[in-house]
């Protein structure tokens, strides 16, 4: 659930811009089927793949370092399909949504290029 300051339309807008950037960098949208269901019954999820590197996008609400509740976008990475199927992701950047789409995309592009170089 998201804090009231970000509407679903804003989340959808950010998601569409992030997905477009992932595609431009060379990631391909794919579905990963888990080896075991998650506790909530989820059997699969949409991720983005670049060679063996899998990237997952999550929107969440957490307090910042000042204790203020904010909405964030979190990028997570799995080194290969096996890790993704076992839901074993490493945390990447977590960016507050209120910094604006340009900052989010710049931070993500820098991180994606670093992850591609470091992991492939």
MOPAC internal coordinates of N, CA, C and O (Angstrom, degrees):
PM7 1SCF
backbone

  N    0.0000 0     0.00 0     0.00 0    0    0    0
  C    1.4398 1     0.00 0     0.00 0    1    0    0
  C    1.5277 1   108.92 1     0.00 0    2    1    0
  O    1.2310 1   121.16 1   -36.51 1    3    2    1
  N    1.3251 1   115.38 1   143.49 1    3    2    1
  C    1.4466 1   120.17 1  -176.12 1    5    3    2
  C    1.5049 1   112.11 1  -106.79 1    6    5    3
  O    1.2310 1   121.57 1   -31.26 1    7    6    5
  N    1.3166 1   114.60 1   148.74 1    7    6    5
  C    1.4499 1   122.42 1   176.10 1    9    7    6
  C    1.5224 1   108.99 1   -60.89 1   10    9    7
  O    1.2310 1   119.56 1   -32.33 1   11   10    9
  N    1.3067 1   118.44 1   147.67 1   11   10    9
  C    1.4553 1   123.13 1  -171.51 1   13   11   10
  C    1.5283 1   114.83 1   -63.23 1   14   13   11
  O    1.2310 1   119.07 1   165.22 1   15   14   13
  N    1.3320 1   119.37 1   -14.78 1   15   14   13
  C    1.4622 1   119.50 1  -177.13 1   17   15   14
  C    1.5192 1   113.01 1   -72.77 1   18   17   15
  O    1.2310 1   119.27 1   158.91 1   19   18   17
  N    1.3196 1   119.00 1   -21.09 1   19   18   17
  C    1.4562 1   122.09 1   178.93 1   21   19   18
  C    1.5201 1   109.42 1  -110.85 1   22   21   19
  O    1.2310 1   120.84 1   -61.30 1   23   22   21
  N    1.3097 1   116.00 1   118.70 1   23   22   21
  C    1.4534 1   120.16 1   178.68 1   25   23   22
  C    1.5142 1   109.87 1   -78.49 1   26   25   23
  O    1.2310 1   120.66 1   -15.88 1   27   26   25
  N    1.3169 1   116.35 1   164.12 1   27   26   25
  C    1.4645 1   120.83 1   176.20 1   29   27   26
  C    1.5148 1   110.76 1   -61.21 1   30   29   27
  O    1.2310 1   120.42 1   148.07 1   31   30   29
  N    1.3545 1   116.80 1   -31.93 1   31   30   29
  C    1.4588 1   119.95 1   178.73 1   33   31   30
  C    1.5259 1   110.70 1   -63.95 1   34   33   31
  O    1.2310 1   120.16 1   140.85 1   35   34   33
  N    1.3447 1   117.29 1   -39.15 1   35   34   33
  C    1.4571 1   121.00 1   178.21 1   37   35   34
  C    1.5269 1   110.69 1   -66.97 1   38   37   35
  O    1.2310 1   120.08 1   138.01 1   39   38   37
  N    1.3096 1   117.45 1   -41.99 1   39   38   37
  C    1.4649 1   121.64 1   177.47 1   41   39   38
  C    1.5265 1   109.14 1   -60.82 1   42   41   39
  O    1.2310 1   120.16 1   134.02 1   43   42   41
  N    1.3175 1   117.29 1   -45.98 1   43   42   41
  C    1.4614 1   121.43 1   179.25 1   45   43   42
  C    1.5249 1   111.28 1   -62.20 1   46   45   43
  O    1.2310 1   120.29 1   140.56 1   47   46   45
  N    1.3359 1   117.05 1   -39.44 1   47   46   45
  C    1.4617 1   121.51 1   178.29 1   49   47   46
  C    1.5227 1   110.36 1   -63.07 1   50   49   47
  O    1.2310 1   120.17 1   131.86 1   51   50   49
  N    1.3264 1   117.28 1   -48.14 1   51   50   49
  C    1.4654 1   121.39 1   179.29 1   53   51   50
  C    1.5181 1   109.96 1   -61.84 1   54   53   51
  O    1.2310 1   120.31 1   134.69 1   55   54   53
  N    1.3339 1   117.02 1   -45.31 1   55   54   53
  C    1.4601 1   120.80 1  -179.94 1   57   55   54
  C    1.5375 1   110.88 1   -58.76 1   58   57   55
  O    1.2310 1   119.89 1   135.82 1   59   58   57
  N    1.3154 1   117.81 1   -44.18 1   59   58   57
  C    1.4719 1   120.59 1  -178.21 1   61   59   58
  C    1.5283 1   111.12 1   -65.53 1   62   61   59
  O    1.2310 1   119.89 1   140.63 1   63   62   61
  N    1.3226 1   117.82 1   -39.37 1   63   62   61
  C    1.4691 1   121.21 1   178.47 1   65   63   62
  C    1.5323 1   110.55 1   -67.75 1   66   65   63
  O    1.2310 1   120.24 1   138.82 1   67   66   65
  N    1.3210 1   117.15 1   -41.18 1   67   66   65
  C    1.4675 1   121.66 1   179.32 1   69   67   66
  C    1.5308 1   109.60 1   -65.35 1   70   69   67
  O    1.2310 1   120.06 1   135.97 1   71   70   69
  N    1.3282 1   117.49 1   -44.03 1   71   70   69
  C    1.4660 1   120.72 1   178.84 1   73   71   70
  C    1.5243 1   111.01 1   -61.72 1   74   73   71
  O    1.2310 1   120.12 1   141.14 1   75   74   73
  N    1.3142 1   117.38 1   -38.86 1   75   74   73
  C    1.4662 1   121.14 1   178.24 1   77   75   74
  C    1.5282 1   110.66 1   -64.03 1   78   77   75
  O    1.2310 1   120.36 1   137.49 1   79   78   77
  N    1.3424 1   116.92 1   -42.51 1   79   78   77
  C    1.4608 1   120.76 1   177.87 1   81   79   78
  C    1.5289 1   110.85 1   -63.69 1   82   81   79
  O    1.2310 1   120.20 1   135.97 1   83   82   81
  N    1.3269 1   117.22 1   -44.03 1   83   82   81
  C    1.4664 1   120.24 1   178.33 1   85   83   82
  C    1.5310 1   110.32 1   -56.94 1   86   85   83
  O    1.2310 1   120.46 1   137.33 1   87   86   85
  N    1.3221 1   116.72 1   -42.67 1   87   86   85
  C    1.4612 1   121.41 1   178.65 1   89   87   86
  C    1.5309 1   110.85 1   -64.28 1   90   89   87
  O    1.2310 1   120.07 1   137.29 1   91   90   89
  N    1.3233 1   117.47 1   -42.71 1   91   90   89
  C    1.4672 1   121.21 1   180.00 1   93   91   90
  C    1.5236 1   111.97 1   -62.89 1   94   93   91
  O    1.2310 1   120.45 1   143.96 1   95   94   93
  N    1.3380 1   116.74 1   -36.04 1   95   94   93
  C    1.4629 1   121.01 1   179.76 1   97   95   94
  C    1.5341 1   111.04 1   -73.97 1   98   97   95
  O    1.2310 1   120.05 1   158.15 1   99   98   97
  N    1.3356 1   117.50 1   -21.85 1   99   98   97
  C    1.4571 1   120.66 1   177.70 1  101   99   98
  C    1.5162 1   115.01 1   120.32 1  102  101   99
  O    1.2310 1   120.00 1  -174.05 1  103  102  101
  N    1.3279 1   117.60 1     5.95 1  103  102  101
  C    1.4518 1   120.85 1   177.47 1  105  103  102
  C    1.5256 1   109.57 1   -78.26 1  106  105  103
  O    1.2310 1   120.91 1   -33.63 1  107  106  105
  N    1.3197 1   115.87 1   146.37 1  107  106  105
  C    1.4613 1   122.87 1   179.52 1  109  107  106
  C    1.5261 1   108.56 1  -115.38 1  110  109  107
  O    1.2310 1   120.67 1   -49.21 1  111  110  109
  N    1.3314 1   116.33 1   130.79 1  111  110  109
  C    1.4635 1   120.69 1   177.39 1  113  111  110
  C    1.5230 1   109.35 1   -67.55 1  114  113  111
  O    1.2310 1   120.72 1   -45.45 1  115  114  113
  N    1.3181 1   116.23 1   134.55 1  115  114  113
  C    1.4589 1   121.16 1   179.71 1  117  115  114
  C    1.5313 1   109.46 1  -149.78 1  118  117  115
  O    1.2310 1   120.98 1   -14.75 1  119  118  117
  N    1.3007 1   115.74 1   165.25 1  119  118  117
  C    1.4652 1   121.96 1   176.14 1  121  119  118
  C    1.5253 1   107.98 1  -109.17 1  122  121  119
  O    1.2310 1   120.84 1   -50.09 1  123  122  121
  N    1.3236 1   115.99 1   129.91 1  123  122  121
  C    1.4666 1   121.75 1   175.89 1  125  123  122
  C    1.5256 1   107.49 1  -104.82 1  126  125  123
  O    1.2310 1   121.12 1   -52.93 1  127  126  125
  N    1.3290 1   115.46 1   127.07 1  127  126  125
  C    1.4715 1   121.49 1   176.13 1  129  127  126
  C    1.5196 1   107.86 1   -97.11 1  130  129  127
  O    1.2310 1   120.92 1   -55.19 1  131  130  129
  N    1.3192 1   115.84 1   124.81 1  131  130  129
  C    1.4556 1   121.26 1  -176.32 1  133  131  130
  C    1.5264 1   111.98 1   -72.72 1  134  133  131
  O    1.2310 1   120.51 1   -30.31 1  135  134  133
  N    1.3320 1   116.62 1   149.69 1  135  134  133
  C    1.4571 1   122.35 1   174.10 1  137  135  134
  C    1.5270 1   108.97 1   -65.74 1  138  137  135
  O    1.2310 1   120.26 1   137.69 1  139  138  137
  N    1.3174 1   117.11 1   -42.31 1  139  138  137
  C    1.4672 1   123.49 1   177.19 1  141  139  138
  C    1.5236 1   108.35 1  -126.80 1  142  141  139
  O    1.2310 1   121.07 1   -37.22 1  143  142  141
  N    1.3171 1   115.55 1   142.78 1  143  142  141
  C    1.4666 1   119.47 1   176.46 1  145  143  142
  C    1.5227 1   109.95 1   -60.91 1  146  145  143
  O    1.2310 1   121.17 1   -29.99 1  147  146  145
  N    1.3295 1   115.37 1   150.01 1  147  146  145
  C    1.4593 1   120.26 1   172.65 1  149  147  146
  C    1.5253 1   108.52 1   -74.91 1  150  149  147
  O    1.2310 1   119.78 1   -17.94 1  151  150  149
  N    1.3201 1   118.02 1   162.06 1  151  150  149
  C    1.4767 1   119.93 1  -178.88 1  153  151  150
  C    1.5302 1   113.95 1   -54.83 1  154  153  151
  O    1.2310 1   120.17 1   151.84 1  155  154  153
  N    1.3407 1   117.29 1   -28.16 1  155  154  153
  C    1.4676 1   119.70 1   179.60 1  157  155  154
  C    1.5345 1   112.59 1   -85.00 1  158  157  155
  O    1.2310 1   120.43 1  -176.10 1  159  158  157
  N    1.3461 1   116.79 1     3.90 1  159  158  157
  C    1.4645 1   120.91 1   178.07 1  161  159  158
  C    1.5151 1   114.86 1    93.47 1  162  161  159
  O    1.2310 1   120.02 1   176.75 1  163  162  161
  N    1.3288 1   117.56 1    -3.25 1  163  162  161
  C    1.4615 1   121.17 1  -179.77 1  165  163  162
  C    1.5182 1   110.35 1   -64.58 1  166  165  163
  O    1.2310 1   120.90 1   -47.99 1  167  166  165
  N    1.3288 1   115.89 1   132.01 1  167  166  165
  C    1.4683 1   121.52 1  -178.78 1  169  167  166
  C    1.5223 1   112.92 1  -107.46 1  170  169  167
  O    1.2310 1   120.32 1   161.93 1  171  170  169
  N    1.3381 1   117.00 1   -18.07 1  171  170  169
  C    1.4522 1   120.05 1  -178.38 1  173  171  170
  C    1.5185 1   109.96 1  -155.90 1  174  173  171
  O    1.2310 1   121.19 1   -10.61 1  175  174  173
  N    1.3401 1   115.32 1   169.39 1  175  174  173
  C    1.4568 1   119.45 1   176.49 1  177  175  174
  C    1.5275 1   109.56 1  -155.43 1  178  177  175
  O    1.2310 1   121.91 1   -23.31 1  179  178  177
  N    1.3328 1   113.95 1   156.69 1  179  178  177
  C    1.4561 1   120.27 1   177.17 1  181  179  178
  C    1.5174 1   108.70 1   -82.56 1  182  181  179
  O    1.2310 1   120.91 1   -49.57 1  183  182  181
  N    1.3221 1   115.86 1   130.43 1  183  182  181
  C    1.4600 1   122.44 1   175.77 1  185  183  182
  C    1.5275 1   107.63 1  -135.77 1  186  185  183
  O    1.2310 1   121.36 1    -1.83 1  187  186  185
  N    1.3143 1   115.01 1   178.17 1  187  186  185
  C    1.4592 1   121.23 1   179.84 1  189  187  186
  C    1.5203 1   107.82 1  -125.36 1  190  189  187
  O    1.2310 1   120.86 1   -48.91 1  191  190  189
  N    1.3394 1   115.97 1   131.09 1  191  190  189
  C    1.4641 1   121.35 1  -172.47 1  193  191  190
  C    1.5180 1   110.59 1  -116.26 1  194  193  191
  O    1.2310 1   121.39 1   -43.30 1  195  194  193
  N    1.3279 1   114.95 1   136.70 1  195  194  193
  C    1.4597 1   123.31 1   172.10 1  197  195  194
  C    1.5232 1   105.30 1  -129.56 1  198  197  195
  O    1.2310 1   120.46 1   -73.22 1  199  198  197
  N    1.3349 1   116.73 1   106.78 1  199  198  197
  C    1.4596 1   121.46 1  -169.31 1  201  199  198
  C    1.5327 1   107.87 1    54.06 1  202  201  199
  O    1.2310 1   119.45 1    61.54 1  203  202  201
  N    1.3230 1   118.66 1  -118.46 1  203  202  201
  C    1.4686 1   120.74 1   178.80 1  205  203  202
  C    1.5253 1   113.26 1   -93.71 1  206  205  203
  O    1.2310 1   119.98 1   167.55 1  207  206  205
  N    1.3170 1   117.64 1   -12.45 1  207  206  205
  C    1.4597 1   121.76 1  -178.85 1  209  207  206
  C    1.5265 1   110.20 1   -73.94 1  210  209  207
  O    1.2310 1   120.65 1   -52.51 1  211  210  209
  N    1.3232 1   116.36 1   127.49 1  211  210  209
  C    1.4604 1   122.65 1   179.24 1  213  211  210
  C    1.5272 1   108.74 1  -113.58 1  214  213  211
  O    1.2310 1   120.64 1   -47.67 1  215  214  213
  N    1.3402 1   116.39 1   132.33 1  215  214  213
  C    1.4603 1   122.58 1  -178.97 1  217  215  214
  C    1.5214 1   109.04 1  -118.49 1  218  217  215
  O    1.2310 1   120.97 1   -46.91 1  219  218  217
  N    1.3173 1   115.76 1   133.09 1  219  218  217
  C    1.4606 1   122.33 1   179.51 1  221  219  218
  C    1.5254 1   108.77 1  -119.74 1  222  221  219
  O    1.2310 1   121.00 1   -40.27 1  223  222  221
  N    1.3192 1   115.69 1   139.73 1  223  222  221
  C    1.4666 1   122.06 1   178.93 1  225  223  222
  C    1.5187 1   108.50 1  -110.45 1  226  225  223
  O    1.2310 1   120.72 1   -49.03 1  227  226  225
  N    1.3320 1   116.23 1   130.97 1  227  226  225
  C    1.4581 1   121.10 1   177.49 1  229  227  226
  C    1.5213 1   109.08 1  -132.68 1  230  229  227
  O    1.2310 1   120.67 1   -45.36 1  231  230  229
  N    1.3243 1   116.32 1   134.64 1  231  230  229
  C    1.4604 1   121.79 1   172.60 1  233  231  230
  C    1.5277 1   107.54 1  -101.58 1  234  233  231
  O    1.2310 1   120.35 1   -48.26 1  235  234  233
  N    1.3333 1   116.94 1   131.74 1  235  234  233
  C    1.4539 1   120.10 1  -178.07 1  237  235  234
  C    1.5232 1   111.30 1  -148.74 1  238  237  235
  O    1.2310 1   121.30 1   -14.51 1  239  238  237
  N    1.3064 1   115.11 1   165.49 1  239  238  237
  C    1.4597 1   122.01 1   177.71 1  241  239  238
  C    1.5231 1   108.35 1  -115.22 1  242  241  239
  O    1.2310 1   121.07 1   -54.08 1  243  242  241
  N    1.3339 1   115.55 1   125.92 1  243  242  241
  C    1.4623 1   121.97 1   179.79 1  245  243  242
  C    1.5286 1   108.44 1  -146.91 1  246  245  243
  O    1.2310 1   120.88 1   -19.81 1  247  246  245
  N    1.3170 1   115.93 1   160.19 1  247  246  245
  C    1.4615 1   120.11 1   175.05 1  249  247  246
  C    1.5229 1   109.45 1   -78.96 1  250  249  247
  O    1.2310 1   121.13 1   -36.53 1  251  250  249
  N    1.3365 1   115.44 1   143.47 1  251  250  249
  C    1.4582 1   119.24 1   173.69 1  253  251  250
  C    1.5271 1   109.19 1   -82.83 1  254  253  251
  O    1.2310 1   120.23 1     6.44 1  255  254  253
  N    1.3161 1   117.16 1  -173.56 1  255  254  253
  C    1.4674 1   120.07 1  -176.22 1  257  255  254
  C    1.5228 1   113.16 1   -66.40 1  258  257  255
  O    1.2310 1   120.45 1   162.24 1  259  258  257
  N    1.3345 1   116.74 1   -17.76 1  259  258  257
  C    1.4675 1   120.77 1   176.69 1  261  259  258
  C    1.5202 1   112.46 1   -92.07 1  262  261  259
  O    1.2310 1   120.50 1  -178.65 1  263  262  261
  N    1.3349 1   116.64 1     1.35 1  263  262  261
  C    1.4544 1   121.09 1   179.14 1  265  263  262
  C    1.5211 1   113.98 1    84.53 1  266  265  263
  O    1.2310 1   120.48 1  -168.29 1  267  266  265
  N    1.3262 1   116.68 1    11.71 1  267  266  265
  C    1.4667 1   121.36 1  -179.72 1  269  267  266
  C    1.5260 1   108.96 1   -90.12 1  270  269  267
  O    1.2310 1   120.86 1   -51.01 1  271  270  269
  N    1.3203 1   115.96 1   128.99 1  271  270  269
  C    1.4581 1   121.47 1   179.61 1  273  271  270
  C    1.5235 1   110.06 1   -69.91 1  274  273  271
  O    1.2310 1   120.62 1   -54.71 1  275  274  273
  N    1.3463 1   116.43 1   125.29 1  275  274  273
  C    1.4632 1   121.57 1  -177.66 1  277  275  274
  C    1.5199 1   109.57 1  -137.72 1  278  277  275
  O    1.2310 1   121.23 1   -20.76 1  279  278  277
  N    1.3202 1   115.25 1   159.24 1  279  278  277
  C    1.4617 1   121.84 1   173.17 1  281  279  278
  C    1.5193 1   108.93 1   -95.03 1  282  281  279
  O    1.2310 1   121.01 1   -40.40 1  283  282  281
  N    1.3206 1   115.67 1   139.60 1  283  282  281
  C    1.4616 1   122.82 1  -174.49 1  285  283  282
  C    1.5196 1   109.81 1  -131.39 1  286  285  283
  O    1.2310 1   121.65 1   -19.94 1  287  286  285
  N    1.3190 1   114.45 1   160.06 1  287  286  285
  C    1.4572 1   121.32 1   167.04 1  289  287  286
  C    1.5283 1   106.00 1  -116.95 1  290  289  287
  O    1.2310 1   120.79 1   -49.45 1  291  290  289
  N    1.3283 1   116.09 1   130.55 1  291  290  289
  C    1.4642 1   122.88 1  -177.50 1  293  291  290
  C    1.5244 1   108.83 1  -116.04 1  294  293  291
  O    1.2310 1   120.95 1   -47.16 1  295  294  293
  N    1.3150 1   115.79 1   132.84 1  295  294  293
  C    1.4600 1   121.77 1   175.65 1  297  295  294
  C    1.5253 1   107.47 1  -108.80 1  298  297  295
  O    1.2310 1   121.08 1   -48.89 1  299  298  297
  N    1.3271 1   115.54 1   131.11 1  299  298  297
  C    1.4677 1   121.26 1  -179.63 1  301  299  298
  C    1.5201 1   108.82 1  -128.10 1  302  301  299
  O    1.2310 1   120.88 1   -28.09 1  303  302  301
  N    1.3356 1   115.93 1   151.91 1  303  302  301
  C    1.4511 1   120.83 1  -174.11 1  305  303  302
  C    1.5216 1   111.87 1  -132.13 1  306  305  303
  O    1.2310 1   121.41 1   -40.42 1  307  306  305
  N    1.3284 1   114.91 1   139.58 1  307  306  305
  C    1.4637 1   121.88 1   171.11 1  309  307  306
  C    1.5276 1   106.90 1  -118.44 1  310  309  307
  O    1.2310 1   120.43 1   -40.24 1  311  310  309
  N    1.3196 1   116.79 1   139.76 1  311  310  309
  C    1.4615 1   121.19 1  -176.04 1  313  311  310
  C    1.5171 1   114.07 1   -70.90 1  314  313  311
  O    1.2310 1   120.52 1   157.89 1  315  314  313
  N    1.3378 1   116.61 1   -22.11 1  315  314  313
  C    1.4619 1   119.49 1  -176.72 1  317  315  314
  C    1.5263 1   109.60 1  -161.23 1  318  317  315
  O    1.2310 1   120.86 1    -4.09 1  319  318  317
  N    1.3309 1   115.95 1   175.91 1  319  318  317
  C    1.4603 1   120.96 1  -178.19 1  321  319  318
  C    1.5269 1   111.50 1   -62.45 1  322  321  319
  O    1.2310 1   120.16 1   138.85 1  323  322  321
  N    1.3164 1   117.30 1   -41.15 1  323  322  321
  C    1.4670 1   120.97 1   179.81 1  325  323  322
  C    1.5248 1   110.69 1   -55.83 1  326  325  323
  O    1.2310 1   120.49 1   130.95 1  327  326  325
  N    1.3339 1   116.67 1   -49.05 1  327  326  325
  C    1.4676 1   120.08 1   179.38 1  329  327  326
  C    1.5270 1   111.11 1   -62.17 1  330  329  327
  O    1.2310 1   120.40 1   139.36 1  331  330  329
  N    1.3297 1   116.83 1   -40.64 1  331  330  329
  C    1.4684 1   120.58 1   179.12 1  333  331  330
  C    1.5307 1   110.52 1   -64.68 1  334  333  331
  O    1.2310 1   120.18 1   139.18 1  335  334  333
  N    1.3342 1   117.27 1   -40.82 1  335  334  333
  C    1.4642 1   120.46 1   179.87 1  337  335  334
  C    1.5264 1   111.99 1   -65.71 1  338  337  335
  O    1.2310 1   120.28 1   151.35 1  339  338  337
  N    1.3124 1   117.06 1   -28.65 1  339  338  337
  C    1.4582 1   121.72 1   177.26 1  341  339  338
  C    1.5209 1   111.38 1   -93.41 1  342  341  339
  O    1.2310 1   120.52 1  -173.32 1  343  342  341
  N    1.3190 1   116.61 1     6.68 1  343  342  341
  C    1.4642 1   123.47 1   176.93 1  345  343  342
  C    1.5297 1   111.05 1    59.63 1  346  345  343
  O    1.2310 1   121.10 1  -139.09 1  347  346  345
  N    1.3427 1   115.51 1    40.91 1  347  346  345
  C    1.4647 1   122.17 1  -179.66 1  349  347  346
  C    1.5294 1   108.57 1  -105.80 1  350  349  347
  O    1.2310 1   121.20 1   -94.05 1  351  350  349
  N    1.3234 1   115.31 1    85.95 1  351  350  349
  C    1.4560 1   121.86 1  -178.48 1  353  351  350
  C    1.5186 1   110.54 1  -107.59 1  354  353  351
  O    1.2310 1   120.98 1   -33.69 1  355  354  353
  N    1.3334 1   115.73 1   146.31 1  355  354  353
  C    1.4605 1   121.87 1   171.01 1  357  355  354
  C    1.5237 1   107.26 1   -93.50 1  358  357  355
  O    1.2310 1   120.73 1   -40.45 1  359  358  357
  N    1.3293 1   116.22 1   139.55 1  359  358  357
  C    1.4582 1   119.66 1   177.49 1  361  359  358
  C    1.5183 1   110.39 1   -70.37 1  362  361  359
  O    1.2310 1   121.86 1   -42.61 1  363  362  361
  N    1.3143 1   114.05 1   137.39 1  363  362  361
  C    1.4583 1   121.12 1   170.84 1  365  363  362
  C    1.5121 1   107.76 1  -104.61 1  366  365  363
  O    1.2310 1   121.01 1    33.31 1  367  366  365
  N    1.3142 1   115.68 1  -146.69 1  367  366  365
  C    1.4608 1   119.76 1   179.21 1  369  367  366
  C    1.5174 1   111.55 1   -70.86 1  370  369  367
  O    1.2310 1   121.50 1   -31.10 1  371  370  369
  N    1.3278 1   114.73 1   148.90 1  371  370  369
  C    1.4512 1   122.58 1   171.66 1  373  371  370
  C    1.5252 1   105.40 1  -122.60 1  374  373  371
  O    1.2310 1   120.80 1   -64.49 1  375  374  373
  N    1.3267 1   116.08 1   115.51 1  375  374  373
  C    1.4579 1   121.91 1  -171.49 1  377  375  374
  C    1.5240 1   109.30 1  -116.02 1  378  377  375
  O    1.2310 1   119.92 1   -48.86 1  379  378  377
  N    1.3415 1   117.75 1   131.14 1  379  378  377
  C    1.4651 1   118.96 1   177.35 1  381  379  378
  C    1.5276 1   110.42 1   -68.67 1  382  381  379
  O    1.2310 1   120.57 1   -40.57 1  383  382  381
  N    1.3233 1   116.52 1   139.43 1  383  382  381
  C    1.4660 1   120.34 1  -177.68 1  385  383  382
  C    1.5232 1   112.52 1   -68.52 1  386  385  383
  O    1.2310 1   120.10 1   156.57 1  387  386  385
  N    1.3271 1   117.42 1   -23.43 1  387  386  385
  C    1.4645 1   118.37 1  -175.83 1  389  387  386
  C    1.5287 1   114.20 1   -78.01 1  390  389  387
  O    1.2310 1   119.49 1  -179.76 1  391  390  389
  N    1.3376 1   118.58 1     0.24 1  391  390  389
  C    1.4658 1   119.68 1   176.21 1  393  391  390
  C    1.5249 1   111.49 1   -77.06 1  394  393  391
  O    1.2310 1   120.34 1   165.30 1  395  394  393
  N    1.3160 1   116.95 1   -14.70 1  395  394  393
  C    1.4634 1   120.48 1   179.37 1  397  395  394
  C    1.5093 1   112.47 1   101.17 1  398  397  395
  O    1.2310 1   121.64 1   -26.57 1  399  398  397
  N    1.3072 1   114.47 1   153.43 1  399  398  397
  C    1.4620 1   120.96 1  -173.83 1  401  399  398
  C    1.5308 1   112.46 1   -64.71 1  402  401  399
  O    1.2310 1   119.62 1   143.53 1  403  402  401
  N    1.3221 1   118.34 1   -36.47 1  403  402  401
  C    1.4675 1   120.06 1  -178.50 1  405  403  402
  C    1.5257 1   111.54 1   -63.03 1  406  405  403
  O    1.2310 1   120.37 1   137.37 1  407  406  405
  N    1.3270 1   116.90 1   -42.63 1  407  406  405
  C    1.4728 1   120.97 1   178.49 1  409  407  406
  C    1.5216 1   110.27 1   -67.64 1  410  409  407
  O    1.2310 1   120.27 1   137.45 1  411  410  409
  N    1.3275 1   117.08 1   -42.55 1  411  410  409
  C    1.4713 1   120.74 1   178.81 1  413  411  410
  C    1.5214 1   110.04 1   -57.90 1  414  413  411
  O    1.2310 1   120.22 1   132.76 1  415  414  413
  N    1.3302 1   117.19 1   -47.24 1  415  414  413
  C    1.4690 1   120.91 1  -177.39 1  417  415  414
  C    1.5261 1   111.49 1   -67.67 1  418  417  415
  O    1.2310 1   119.83 1   140.67 1  419  418  417
  N    1.3249 1   117.92 1   -39.33 1  419  418  417
  C    1.4580 1   121.22 1   178.36 1  421  419  418
  C    1.5271 1   110.73 1   -63.68 1  422  421  419
  O    1.2310 1   120.68 1   132.69 1  423  422  421
  N    1.3400 1   116.31 1   -47.31 1  423  422  421
  C    1.4690 1   120.71 1   178.55 1  425  423  422
  C    1.5290 1   110.96 1   -60.64 1  426  425  423
  O    1.2310 1   120.91 1   136.12 1  427  426  425
  N    1.3272 1   115.87 1   -43.88 1  427  426  425
  C    1.4624 1   119.76 1  -179.07 1  429  427  426
  C    1.5158 1   111.33 1   -65.06 1  430  429  427
  O    1.2310 1   120.15 1   134.77 1  431  430  429
  N    1.3139 1   117.32 1   -45.23 1  431  430  429
  C    1.4684 1   119.19 1  -179.22 1  433  431  430
  C    1.5228 1   110.85 1   -60.12 1  434  433  431
  O    1.2310 1   120.21 1   136.58 1  435  434  433
  N    1.3292 1   117.20 1   -43.42 1  435  434  433
  C    1.4690 1   120.55 1   177.95 1  437  435  434
  C    1.5268 1   110.79 1   -61.47 1  438  437  435
  O    1.2310 1   120.72 1   135.91 1  439  438  437
  N    1.3229 1   116.23 1   -44.09 1  439  438  437
  C    1.4642 1   119.76 1  -179.86 1  441  439  438
  C    1.5210 1   111.54 1   -65.77 1  442  441  439
  O    1.2310 1   120.14 1   136.44 1  443  442  441
  N    1.3249 1   117.33 1   -43.56 1  443  442  441
  C    1.4674 1   120.69 1  -178.60 1  445  443  442
  C    1.5208 1   110.66 1   -60.35 1  446  445  443
  O    1.2310 1   120.43 1   134.41 1  447  446  445
  N    1.3052 1   116.78 1   -45.59 1  447  446  445
  C    1.4689 1   120.27 1  -178.91 1  449  447  446
  C    1.5397 1   110.31 1   -64.15 1  450  449  447
  O    1.2310 1   120.32 1   141.41 1  451  450  449
  N    1.3363 1   117.00 1   -38.59 1  451  450  449
  C    1.4610 1   120.28 1   177.19 1  453  451  450
  C    1.5290 1   110.59 1   -65.56 1  454  453  451
  O    1.2310 1   120.18 1   135.19 1  455  454  453
  N    1.3422 1   117.26 1   -44.81 1  455  454  453
  C    1.4623 1   120.67 1  -179.24 1  457  455  454
  C    1.5294 1   110.87 1   -63.72 1  458  457  455
  O    1.2310 1   120.05 1   141.09 1  459  458  457
  N    1.3201 1   117.50 1   -38.91 1  459  458  457
  C    1.4700 1   120.89 1   178.84 1  461  459  458
  C    1.5256 1   109.88 1   -62.74 1  462  461  459
  O    1.2310 1   120.32 1   134.60 1  463  462  461
  N    1.3109 1   116.99 1   -45.40 1  463  462  461
  C    1.4673 1   120.40 1  -179.86 1  465  463  462
  C    1.5416 1   110.72 1   -66.78 1  466  465  463
  O    1.2310 1   120.32 1   135.90 1  467  466  465
  N    1.3363 1   116.99 1   -44.10 1  467  466  465
  C    1.4663 1   120.29 1  -175.71 1  469  467  466
  C    1.5234 1   113.43 1   -71.91 1  470  469  467
  O    1.2310 1   119.90 1   149.04 1  471  470  469
  N    1.3321 1   117.80 1   -30.96 1  471  470  469
  C    1.4659 1   120.36 1  -170.50 1  473  471  470
  C    1.5164 1   114.87 1  -107.89 1  474  473  471
  O    1.2310 1   119.86 1   168.94 1  475  474  473
  N    1.3188 1   117.87 1   -11.06 1  475  474  473
  C    1.4774 1   117.69 1  -177.61 1  477  475  474
  C    1.5056 1   111.32 1  -115.89 1  478  477  475
  O    1.2310 1   120.10 1   180.00 1  479  478  477

